[in-house]
């Protein structure tokens, strides 16, 4: 039998592309992945991923990473994994 908390965990978080600030973030903006565009905008250098301690263990860093890599793929960008989380 599914519990309410398990059902909530099954719904993936909404990740928003904040183009102006070069980051992907959760709706509440508390968890985010930052990047810099290099080589005339052809390369996405992922520099930092942050998830507050209150939201750790929910897979948010993974969801942020997937959103960034999907964006890079859809826009024919190469990726530099400077962030230690991404480079693992």
N, C-alpha and C positions, 0 to 999 in steps of 0.2 A: 504494500500500500504506500502510495506517495504521500509525503507530508508537504505542507505549505512551503517550507523553506527549500525543500528539494525542487519543487516546481519553479520557484523563483530563480534558483541557481541554474536551471535548465534554459532559461531565457537569456540569450546572449545580450550583453550590454550594447547600447547604441554608442558607436564610436563616430565622432564628428571630425571632419577635416577642417582645421582652422588654418586656411591658406595664408592669411595675413600674418600670423605668428609662427608659421612653419612648424606646425605640430598637429598631432592627432590627439584627441582628448575624449574623455567620458563626458556625458551631458552635464555633470556637475563641475567639470573642469578640474577635478581633484587628482585624477590620474591622467598622465599624458606621456607622449613620446615626441621628442623634439628632433628636428633634422635641419640640415643646411643644404642648400642647392649649390652644386659646384659645377665647374666645366660648362659654363653657359646654360645652366639649368638641366643638363643631361645626366647628372649624377646626384643621387640623394645620399647624403652622409648622415646616417642616423647616429646622433650624438648623445642622447640621454633618454632614459625611460624612468618614470617615477610613478610609484603607487604608494599612497599613504599607508601607514601601518594599520589603520582601521579597515582598509580594503584589501589587504594582502591575503593571498590564498584563494582568491576568487577567479584567478586566471586572467585578470585585467591586462597584465603586461603582454600576455600572449595575444589577446584580442587586439590590442594596440599595434603589436608587431604585424599581425596578419593584415590589418587595415593598411599599414604603411607599405608592406610588400605588395599587396594587391594594387595599391595606387601606383607604385613604381612600375609594376608589370603592365598595367593598363595604359601608362604614359611612356612606355619604352625607356625607363630610367634605369641606369645601373645603380647598385647600392653599395655603399661603403659601411660596414658594420662597426663603427667606432665605439658604440655603446657596449659595455661589457655584457649586458644581458643579451643583446642581439648577436654578439660574436660567439656565444657559447654554442 
